Structures are given as structure tokens and as C-alpha cells.
Amino acid sequence: MHLRGFLSALAVLPFSIASVTSPGDTAVIPGWHLQSALHAPKNLTDLSLPTAQDVSSWYRVGSRATVMAGLIQNDVYNDTYLFYSNNLAYVDHAIFNTPWLYREELSLRTPPKGQHMFLVTHGITSKADIYFNGKQIASNEAQQGAYGGHRYDITPFVQTGKNVLLIQAHPTNYLRDFAQGFVDWNPYPPDNGTGVWRDVELKQTGPVSMSAPRILTDFTGLPTESVTATIKVDIENHENHIASGAVQGTVRDKDGSSQPVAFSKQFKLEPHSSATVSIDVLLSNPKIWWPAAWGEQPLYTVQAKTIVGQNETSDVAPQTQFGIRHVTSKLNSHNDTQFSINGHPFHVRGGGYSPDMFLRFDLDYLQNIFRYMLDMGLNTIRLEGKQEHPELYELADRMGMMVMAGWECCDKWEGWDYNDEAEGVKWTEKDYPVAEAIMLHEGAMMQAHPSMLTFLIGSDFWPNDRATELYVNALNRMDWPNPIIASASKRGYPELLGPSGMKMDGPYDWVPPNYWYHDKLGAAYGFGSELGPGVGTPELGSLKEFMSPKELDDLWMKPDEPQWHMSRNNSPFAHRSLYNKGLFKRYGQPTSLEEYLRKSHIMDYEGTRAEFESYAIRQNASRPATGVIYWMLNGAWPSLHWQLFDHYLRPAGSYFGTKVGTREEHVAYDYEAHTVHIINHSLDKVGQRTINIDLIDLDGESIAHQTITANTTPTASKEVATVPEITSIEDVAFLRLTLEDTEKGTTLSRNVYWLSPDTETFDWDKSNFYTTPVTKYTDLTALDDLDDAEVSTTIKTTVSERGSTLAEITLENESDVPAFFIHLMVADGEERELAPVYWSDNYVTLFPEEKITLTVEFVGEEWVATLVGANVEEQEIGRS
């Protein structure tokens, strides 16, 4: 698993927190004793008293731990075992039908007169009672929702010495509670995510407390010599007398290349009143923040504190970073949403993110995910109700990854009277205050981050008018600077926000590549908020880690059999029937597991490539394709579908199809029109390009060749050629497209397709939400008859400054036939593929006598590199 860093940190956690002693101090509760309410004293008031309580038999968990995560930390369960086959189904759910208790003893000091101590929550799933030193400070009516952040004044109850904090987390029901669920993505965790999954903090202040800063700028995307940053903080007087003082601080760029800019503003607060202090700060020669592919990510840091009396610190705000950039959205003439960043049209290319099934958070693992996304050419991550922790947004800021946040579909979140597609309990009067607190908290957490692209206050359905107004007002109260969108679909909209401009008409299961080049449903036009061909088959080494031999046999021998590692068992996605039908019809019946997987990766590769290429080709069409979110980016656990890389961070066909399809400068083929297009996603790449088009048959004989030149334009695509010879192919042929910088002579993109003379036909009228039926399949079975090809290799390795191995591998096809779908892999001494691994390209097809060079970066002391292709025998090409 990927939680080694977390577990090692947990091992050194103390059993009680260091004292919070001065105004401005904040400390996270570092860990908890965890126990089921069935096995603990019933009197919670007594249990929360700082008298001797023997909890040595309770489980010890970290600061963030759902019940299941805590039990795994304590070896009650093993996630490797739980994730294997259907073992998760045999967990006794009865133990999670009762509350669980989180208890911690804290060493504190009674705050002096004029000082205050607060308990701060950031989300407990899904509702909780909170006790401190024998006093109940919050009931589960107040502390509700996975994102319910609250501040409780515990000043009267703090004593010098030992103190006790006790949280009773109630069982979560996705249909009833505002929880973080998985809908039909995968089987549910046995505890439904119940527990203290986010930090709980202690905060000490003087008479006046302050919020984290919120930052707005007047930057509109145009070049400028200065930018005004408006810094806002909320302050509150907790005393019975007037409080006077000042908010002071500095703004500095993170790299320290310019002088900090100081700011200060006086305030006067009536007793027990609050106010917002707004301060304008002029920043000269501003450094502009860009998404990763477009530029650098300079950040500014705001440090602020509140001063009262004779220059006494009353509170210190958390250090807050921001970037100078401008995000807008608009509805075009087709009612499709288009985003712009810093005045340039931003073509969204992203994936839907899933957290770990047990809501465990590993920053290193997330950083690898983001690095994979950038390596694939993606620029946006969508969080459908999976808002995670502040570290995610900080990482996105540093790496230049845009974030689409928002609430999830179905379940309680979309319990609207007009939603007849989900079973979530309908909203009642008591739900609106909960939703407001949740929105205020998340809005405050995300507000300053330059990586934020938008917030979707609905997913499949739009909120009702009251909830919409509540959400929008809460975001405005938090000075939200980015677009607010009603939902991810076009089913309807609230009057306050208008149409969403996003479509979610499917598909979610397999469709052939030419699907995307039509003009219906999920095809490449408008903004596709969640859609894809349902692919993401892992390689065999990963499959063996979570599937039994019988399940592996069933993959190809029983193609309609439900698979545990798909979706929930009551979902249309619980099996691979549609996928397997397409695979067998197009590529032929496999005769072994290895052949099934090879053909799966071929189909996965062409599936993701076609989706991303089609949306890129049409980015400036008469009805533009303005953005696409692949469903999904990753899985909550080891999965057979809906992922661009597997749970173990091993990339396969879907990864490299995406990587080809999203290249910054690219040349691609339209399956329906038989046309060739050059694609430019950059802001500044211009000039003449040379496009080479080669079509050969299975024997390597040339059918057609063209060399043409065309000028490229930033953030635009255009047709440059047609290939009419494709309709006269005898069985299957290979089309190779290369894009070169004419002046420099460098290859910018290389792309190979395997094509038959016909494409699939569809019964569009019988489409459902997840697919469109195919009535005639393309026949690619002739690929099985390819003659064997001989590929020679050379490998050169170096060690990077980071200690990783960098390898340069040259492949040469010495045959007169194509070498089809060559897969390269670097494995450890036990034949497990190393991960993460970064290939310049993979699953490549070489024309006769063609030579190419690939690069790879990986970490591992012992390794062996191998190569195998559809018509190329496996061979070792290097080892440590």
C-alpha cells in the first residue's frame, strides 16, 4: 500500500498534545484512542472527565482516521487482504451500526483573563456529539456533515493539567447524511466513512480572534505594472468591553525575490460583535500564476495578526498563500460553458478524482497522481464531493493543476423533490443550516487558492432555489472569486445561476472510437463534465494482487460474469459485458488471459485517445468542444475500470492513450471524416509544421503517403488533410501521423492507428445514460494474422540528482512488417512493475525498419526492463 509515510509518522505521535499557551497558538489533536460505544462506558459525561480512565485497551489512531482506517492501522483488518477478491464482502457490518468514540487526553493551561480557547472542527462523518471535561459542547444536531467545520468556545471548561476531549461519531447513512460517499463507483466501505477524518484543532486567542485571510485581486488578465490585492479577515470581540487594535501583516512573494509589503488597519469592536477588515495592498511588478502547461506558479504569502492594547498579539492567522490570476466562465451561443484563465480560452482536459476508500490521505501518493496527470497532458482534476484536505489545494497551487470542486450526486446531497432518480432522503428544514455551515467552511478553505477553477453546487441535479441561494450567499460571504455553476448537467437550473453549460449524457461504459466524432450525447462538442468509454484495465502484475485465479479466468472465459472489483453489485457497471462484447467482436475471442489483457490494453488505448483527441480536434469547431472530464481518473481501491492508472500507480493502455491524445502539439485522425488535424494547446507555439501521413497494410506495403505543411495557431486546431484511401483498405491497415517543426526539424508528435475500411454504426434512439448500442462492429481480427516482427534494442542509463534512474531505450524494427503495440516494462526482482514510472511513450507501434527512442524514469535498486508486442516475442532489454 501507499501509506508507509503516514504510518511512520503515526508511530512517533505523543499520547497528549503539547500545551497551547499563547494567543495565536493553534495545535492539531495529534491522535486518538478509538473504541466502539458497545465496548466503552455508557456515561459519556463521566468518560470525558479528566479523572483516571483506563483506555489502554482502546485502539490508538492518528489525527485523521475513519473507523475503518483506524482499525486497519491497528491490524484488526489488513487492506491487502480486504482488497483481494471479494474479502471486503465478509466484513461484519454490525460493528459499524453503533457510534464510535474518539478520546484524547490533553495537557493544557487555563487561559488567563482576556484570553480564550476554542475547539475547531473541520468535518466529522457524518454527525457527532462532542464533550470536553465532562461538558457537552456540541450535539449531533450542530456537528453534522462530512465538511461541517465549527468553532466551539471551551474557555470556561479548560483547566491546568489534564483535560479530556471526547467525540462520539454516529453511524453514517449515505441516503440520510451529508457524507462523502461513493455512489456506484465501488463497493462501500463497511463503516461508510464514519469518524474523525479531518483535523480537530485547539486555538488560543486574546480578546479578539481572527479568521484566515481571504484574498482578492484586481488582475483581469491584461499586462500590468501593478496589482492591488485586497486582504480580508473576519474579527470577533469575545469580551464584555470595547476592543480596539489593528490587523497587521505582510505580503511577500514565496521565493523572496522582492521586499515584503507591510499592511495595517485599525479597528474598534463593540462587545461581543464581529466585523470584516478589508485592506488594499499594492503589489508592483506582479508575478502572474499560470496553469502548469502555460507558465510558472509564483505564489505570494500573507502573514497577518491582530494586535490589541499596548501592541499585544491577540491572534495570529494561519499563513495563507495566493496567486495572481483571473478565472472566468461564460455560456457561448450554444449554451455551453467556456472557461478562460488570464484572458486566454482554457480547454479543460481532466479526470474525476476518488479518495482512498477508507478516506486515508497520503500527500506523497497524491503528488504522484498530480505528476501522472501532468505527464498525461491533463490540466484539471474534478472533485465531485471529494474535497479532501487543505494539502490538496496547496499541492495544486504549487504544481499548476486546476481544480473543479463541488458537491456529489445522488444520495442525501441531491434529495430534491424533482429528483426521481436517486433515493436520498428529501431535504427538510433542519438540513439548510447544515448545508450553509458546510458551504461556508469549504468556501473559506478554498478561497485563496489560484488552482480553483470553479465550484459546482450540484452534480446530476441542480439545487432547489432555497439551497442555491444559500450556497451562493455562503460562497459570496467567503469572497469566492471564481465561477459558481449550478450542476454538471443540463437537466435544469435555478434562476439565480442560469444554465450550467455542462453535459453529462454519458457514456460511462464502452463505446468505440468513432462515437466521439458524431454530434449526439457525449460526442465531442460542448463541455463534457463526466464521460468516457469505461476503460482502465490493469496489467497482469496488478491484477494478481487483488483478483483470485477464478476471477482472472472469468475475465475472458465468462465475459458476462459480475466482477467484485467493478462497481456495486446492483449497478449496471458491476460487470464487463458491454466492454467484452466490443472486445470480442472487434479483436476476436481470446484464447488465454494474456491475450485477453493485451487486447484489452489495445482497446483501452484507442478508447481514451479517441475521447481526448476528438475534444481537442473540435476545440474551435462551429460548436466548440470546450472541455472534457474523463470518468474517472483513479479508483478508491484496486479496480478493473474507470481509471487512467491503477491503484498501485501502474500505468497501462488507458494512461498512454490519454498521454498521446492530449499532447500540447499533436496530429490526430478523425475516424468518421477520415481527416487529419493539427492540434495546438499552447499559448505561444506558432510557425510552420510538417505533417507526414503514411498508410500501410499488414504486410508493410505502402497504400498512401502524403507530406504537407501548415501553420499552427495557439489554442486552436485545424484540418490539414484527408485520407480517402482508408475506405478501400482490404482488412486492417496502419496509419502513422507525424508532426514536425519545419524550421527545427524536430518531431513534436507521432501517432499510429490501426483501422479497417468501416467504422461502427449506432442505434442512437436506444441510447441510455451509460452507452449507445452498437449495431455493427468494426472487424479488426486480421491483426491476429500479423507476421512476427524482430525488434532490436539498446539501452543507456544514468542516475538523476534525485537518485532516480533515467533510461534511454532505442527500438528498431528490423522486419518488413509492422511491430504492433509494443509494451515496455521495468520490474523489480520479483517481477512487479515499478511505480510510479514515467515513460515518454509506451505501447508503441513501429513501421518496417523504423527506429524510435523512448525515455523512462523510475526508482528501484534492482530492476529488469522487458519488451513484448502483439507480434513481437518477449525479450529482456536491460537490468541493473
Phi, psi and omega in degrees: 000176188253022188251020183300318181297320180295316184293324180292325176293321180299325186297337183254009180292139174285165180273350176216155188277146174294152185297139170265111196244340189231152176304131182100346180289139173225137179220139176274135172300117192280344182185173185219155162264129189242136177202149174292143177298341178290338185240029181224161176305143185282332184276101184288332176298312178294321182294336180266005177281148180280026172273171185300120175229126181273102177245021183296337180274353179287163177283143177257124183230169180281188184292331179238116181197115166295170180300314180296318178299319179295320179291326176292320177301330183260015175064018171292321173234159176237123187290333174299318177291314182299325184277353181274131178050225181253029182302328180300331182293342185260007174291135180287107182286345184299327183290347181258006179269015180227158177297156174238146187251136174243118184232140176214138174267135187234137175266112185227171175236136178302124181299136176298165178303134181091356176244158187221152177233137183235146169261128185241123176253154179235006179139120176231125184271128349251345175207155188209152166258138183236129179238146177218118178051046175082005180243135174277118183259348176203141175258170180289354172284331180266313181271089183228154172089141180300336181244023183281099179263130182219158175239126182242130179280111181250014184307314183294344188253354182282138176230155178289130182108221185278134175231158182230130173248129182230128178238127175255110180267126183272152180304141183264138174235117185297332181279341186251331190247154174279078186248176177259096187254185184235004176046247180249022185288324186191169173303150182282150170296145184303331182265003183054029177077015183297138171132184181275086186268346176242168182298146166243135189234157166250137182227127178249136180224169168276208183294335182240125177258163180220155178272174169294146179294147168246140187233129172240150174232162177264015179290132182241009179101348180271148177304139184207152180271346179205155177226138174265121175261124177263119182255126182238135173225146173265133178237152182218134178266120184261007185255171180271008180229165179296140177243128177240149180174208183210150168263123183235157176175189179221155169240127179222151174283149191295327182277357175071021183279349178227164183291140176298148177254120181273152175217156179199143177210133181283154175215161174217121186242133173291162179305135176052040178240168180225162180201164174251126177260128181240129185228130177265132180234126181272125179248115180275151180047058187297146176260123188268137179269137181231153166302157192306317185287346187252351182165200183270171182236062178293138181237148174251150181242130175256124172244125185221150175214163178251129180249137174228164175057226182271066178060039179264131178290126178258327177198155177234125180283152173298141178301130185236133178254149176214164176233152180268110178199168185224121180245132176224163170219158177209160171266126177279188185293347178260009184064032175254140180284136174232129178262151171227145176233124181053037175086001181248141178298130184251109180275108184289128173227108188209189180215155179275124187270143170237137171284173172302144183305326182258018175059030173280144185239128179228111185296323179296319178298316179296321178297323175295322177299313180297320179295321175300316181300314179294323177297324179282350183091013178277153183232357186215138173246134178256128177252101178271086181071023180237064190288347175055218188241166179305330182300329179298316183288324176297319178294317178299320177301314184290327186262353177078030179262124178283150185234123168260108179260169178162174181275156186275168181278169164063201175044207183296326187302328183242041178279064180262154182300330184267003177264103180256014182257350183228162187256010181300141179298132183295147181294143173234181186306321185289346184280333186293317176297325178297313180297322179296315179298320179297314182292321177299317183294311182291323177299318178296320182295323187266344197306315189276351189283124179291345180285349183287127178262318184192168170232125177263112183279000172213166178241269180291325181232152179276150178291156175291173188299320182293316180293323178300312179299320180298311180298313183295317179297321179295316178295319177296323177299329178268014176057045180297122186263003190244169179300145172246126185240140189292321183193176178267008183227172180253025184289330181179179182197155174278148183300326183300325184253336183079186184300148181284330183073015179237147180241145172221063182265018184081181006274164172238351177236182194297136167223153180285166185301324184288348177309317189290345184262014173267193184233030182231154171050241186276000182304169192284086169200152180069202182247111178270107188280338176194110183193156180171170181275014173070027186259174179143039182292126177287166173285166186301320181301322177286318182302322182292342180281340183226002179236142178284162176305321179296317180297323177295320176296320182297332181308316185247340181268333177230075190295344179260002183289134174301145179239131184299328184266034170254245180254194175293154187290349177258018184253151174293351180259018183278358180215172182252031186299309180298315180300311183293326177298314177298319181297312184291321179294319187277317189249354178096157182294124178287152180249003178200164176298318181299318179292321177301315182291320178300314180292328176297316181291327174298314182289324177296317180301308182290334180292311180286323178301314182297320180299309184288324178294319182297317179292331177285316179303324186259021183295337175230036176287178180299323165245100190294147167271108191266345179177157181211131175248115180289136178256103003233181177282312187209171181252157177286344180201180180300125189227162178259357184203180175053051178200149176262349171204159188271180185299335181266011180066031176260121181279150178220208188302317182297327179295310187282335170296319176296315183300321176290314188291345184245016180304145184301312170242130194209160174230130190220162185246134175270113185298329184272316185270351183058039181247157179247138185228143169260143187235138179224113178261359186278171174265342191222000181280119180223170175118184184275139178236147176253130181243123176254130182237120180230129177239123180230158178270184184293340178270003180086006181278140182288134174257320181203151176213137174219144168231122182225162176238151179202155177269141180259150182233134179303145178049043180208160176229157176203152178284137182235345183193164169239157179233077185294338182295344182298326182290347180252014176300142181287312179221285177224143177224164179249130177250120177248128177242131174233144179241126183234148169284113188300318183289316184272339181075015181267146178276124181265331182201144176224135192211126182236131177244152170244121195227148170251172182290343183240155172247169180295153170245154189235153169257084187298328183292341179258018177296147169238190188290344185243350178196170172239126184299141175263128180260342177214127184260148171290138180260108179246015186294341178298342176300334178293343184262007178302137172293155179295145178243148177254125180238123176264154185221150166227150182222136176233133182236148172221168178247129181282172177297334179278354180092000178279159177269131175249126181237141174245119186241123178256128179248137176225123176277111183268010183257170176261012174236158179297145171259107195265130168054064181278123179255125175255143183215143173245120185238163177274188183295344179254021176064028174260129182298131178290144180205147358289156182220140187236103178263142173292330176195161179198170187052053186265154176242126182255133173286165179305133178060021178271145179234133175224159178239129178245158175235157178212145175233134181203169177238130179167129181286318176253127181206156174221133180256133181230166180220140173207147179225173180300324177232030179231126181292149179296139178212149174277136182242356177171160177204164180283000000 
